[in-house]
Amino acid sequence: MSNTIFAFGLGIGTQNKEGNWLEVFYASPSLNTEKSTVDALLESTNYEGGNSTLELDESDLNRLHMSLLKAGNIEQAELASRLKASTKPVILCVLATDEAPTNPAEVYLKLQLISHRLVKPHNTVLDGMFGLLINTAWTSEGPIDVRELADRQLSARMEGRTIEVFSVDKFPKMLNFVVPTGIRVGDAARVRLGAHLAEGTTVMHEGFVNFNAGTLGNSMVEGRISAGVVVGNGSDLGGGCSTMGTLSGGGNIVIAVGEQSLIGANAGIGIGLGDRCIVESGLYITAGSKVAVLDENNQVVSTVKARELSGQSDLLFRRNSATGAIECKTNKNAIALNEMLHAHN
Ligand SMILES: CC(C)(COP(=O)(O)OP(=O)(O)OC[C@H]1O[C@@H](n2cnc3c(N)ncnc32)[C@H](O)[C@@H]1OP(=O)(O)O)[C@@H](O)C(=O)NCCC(=O)NCCS
């Protein structure tokens, strides 16, 4: 059967008082949806093709349930049936093609495709998403438009409750939407929706993972993975280390870290790393830093800007503790991950 659309999701949404969507929770977003399922959407709902976001009522869901059953898509059919009992608005978001999103429901579907590991970071178009999202207070009483928070706080107090505000952000915690298999996260607040945590990833309390970014395999993350940064299998980010993002003055190089590399504690990179690289703890390599390239005998062979070494494999970067110069050598001891750390994910 041919795949006819990019993705779709049945979700539960939250609106602000003006009726704009703050967020949508998709229980099981679908990628590369097959024709029979698309036909079921077309025949049982008001979906007429293209990229479209619709609110479904109970009778829509009833018809959708039957059509999906007929199409043999049991998982989505059961979901449609279950959502009939939702006291919150139910949304059908269909993305026939992977275009720049046009509303929050589409943004949330795309972020969840990444966090559900259906799509890798950078593999879906997110252009303009920031402007579509409403700044939201994520609270013990659910998401609240930040402009409506004070009023809700007063009402809650009058009824003897305190609304606990966890964050004010356009993005929620990833784990409140999906907990992918085989991961550990020390502090849920440190991983934003839209992060991609591969099986075998541990994010310790100091670690952080932004949207459209994350890991592709085993990884111990004790440092920060900025928006857009992707870390390869077997690479570790030491405590408090930093990967430079592109959002605020970090240049426009999208940083990637290859496999089996280590960024030391409190170190940082403004360039990409290849495989089996080490950055000494405490050393921040910016793209324009002058780096002395050393031979086997620690003699300087050349001096280059760090960006020229971006993405190369088997390098060890250190700051010469006697002279302060940044040096780069061949990394002879490709790091071995501590198997014990990853064994219990
Ligand atoms: C850069 C690093 C990998 C070097 O470690 P190493 O390969 O074990 O190297 P060693 O400390 O054994 O040193 C090898 C040689 O390089 C020299 N050397 C090491 N660091 C140096 C520096 N910054 N400047 C000058 N010389 C240095 C050593 O003195 C030694 O010289 P010698 O051969 O004359 O005795 C290590 O210092 C490091 O920063 N590791 C990161 C660990 C980390 O942060 N993990 C995450 C925890 S959360």
PDBQT file of the ligand as one rigid body, heavy atoms in Angstrom, charges set to zero:
ROOT
HETATM    1  C1  LIG A 401      41.976  16.075  28.117  1.00  0.00    +0.000 C 
HETATM    2  C2  LIG A 401      41.997  14.747  28.865  1.00  0.00    +0.000 C 
HETATM    3  C3  LIG A 401      41.156  13.737  28.114  1.00  0.00    +0.000 C 
HETATM    4  C4  LIG A 401      43.448  14.283  28.930  1.00  0.00    +0.000 C 
HETATM    5  O1  LIG A 401      43.437  13.113  29.640  1.00  0.00    +0.000 OA
HETATM    6  P1  LIG A 401      44.447  11.908  29.287  1.00  0.00    +0.000 P 
HETATM    7  O2  LIG A 401      44.356  11.594  27.846  1.00  0.00    +0.000 OA
HETATM    8  O3  LIG A 401      44.187  10.855  30.301  1.00  0.00    +0.000 OA
HETATM    9  O4  LIG A 401      45.839  12.551  29.461  1.00  0.00    +0.000 OA
HETATM   10  P2  LIG A 401      46.775  12.548  30.737  1.00  0.00    +0.000 P 
HETATM   11  O5  LIG A 401      46.195  13.375  31.812  1.00  0.00    +0.000 OA
HETATM   12  O6  LIG A 401      47.188  11.149  30.999  1.00  0.00    +0.000 OA
HETATM   13  O7  LIG A 401      47.995  13.315  30.118  1.00  0.00    +0.000 OA
HETATM   14  C5  LIG A 401      48.770  12.849  29.016  1.00  0.00    +0.000 C 
HETATM   15  C6  LIG A 401      49.922  13.798  28.847  1.00  0.00    +0.000 C 
HETATM   16  O8  LIG A 401      49.384  15.070  28.401  1.00  0.00    +0.000 OA
HETATM   17  C7  LIG A 401      49.701  16.083  29.348  1.00  0.00    +0.000 C 
HETATM   18  N1  LIG A 401      48.541  16.938  29.460  1.00  0.00    +0.000 N 
HETATM   19  C8  LIG A 401      47.280  16.573  29.773  1.00  0.00    +0.000 A 
HETATM   20  N2  LIG A 401      46.496  17.653  29.771  1.00  0.00    +0.000 NA
HETATM   21  C9  LIG A 401      47.294  18.713  29.432  1.00  0.00    +0.000 A 
HETATM   22  C10 LIG A 401      47.082  20.092  29.277  1.00  0.00    +0.000 A 
HETATM   23  N3  LIG A 401      45.877  20.628  29.454  1.00  0.00    +0.000 N 
HETATM   24  N4  LIG A 401      48.106  20.873  28.931  1.00  0.00    +0.000 NA
HETATM   25  C11 LIG A 401      49.327  20.380  28.780  1.00  0.00    +0.000 A 
HETATM   26  N5  LIG A 401      49.601  19.059  28.922  1.00  0.00    +0.000 NA
HETATM   27  C12 LIG A 401      48.598  18.246  29.245  1.00  0.00    +0.000 A 
HETATM   28  C13 LIG A 401      49.957  15.336  30.647  1.00  0.00    +0.000 C 
HETATM   29  O9  LIG A 401      50.750  16.102  31.507  1.00  0.00    +0.000 OA
HETATM   30  C14 LIG A 401      50.640  14.096  30.145  1.00  0.00    +0.000 C 
HETATM   31  O10 LIG A 401      51.972  14.417  29.822  1.00  0.00    +0.000 OA
HETATM   32  P3  LIG A 401      53.140  13.324  29.905  1.00  0.00    +0.000 P 
HETATM   33  O11 LIG A 401      52.885  12.352  28.808  1.00  0.00    +0.000 OA
HETATM   34  O12 LIG A 401      54.368  14.151  29.689  1.00  0.00    +0.000 OA
HETATM   35  O13 LIG A 401      53.048  12.720  31.253  1.00  0.00    +0.000 OA
HETATM   36  C15 LIG A 401      41.409  14.875  30.317  1.00  0.00    +0.000 C 
HETATM   37  O14 LIG A 401      42.211  15.781  31.028  1.00  0.00    +0.000 OA
HETATM   38  C16 LIG A 401      40.004  15.379  30.327  1.00  0.00    +0.000 C 
HETATM   39  O15 LIG A 401      39.732  16.577  30.394  1.00  0.00    +0.000 OA
HETATM   40  N6  LIG A 401      39.005  14.442  30.305  1.00  0.00    +0.000 N 
HETATM   41  C17 LIG A 401      37.606  14.810  30.360  1.00  0.00    +0.000 C 
HETATM   42  C18 LIG A 401      36.954  14.059  31.544  1.00  0.00    +0.000 C 
HETATM   43  C19 LIG A 401      35.562  14.582  31.795  1.00  0.00    +0.000 C 
HETATM   44  O16 LIG A 401      35.329  15.751  31.943  1.00  0.00    +0.000 OA
HETATM   45  N7  LIG A 401      34.573  13.656  31.861  1.00  0.00    +0.000 N 
HETATM   46  C20 LIG A 401      33.190  13.973  32.106  1.00  0.00    +0.000 C 
HETATM   47  C21 LIG A 401      32.894  13.912  33.577  1.00  0.00    +0.000 C 
HETATM   48  S1  LIG A 401      31.262  14.449  33.969  1.00  0.00    +0.000 SA
ENDROOT
TORSDOF 0
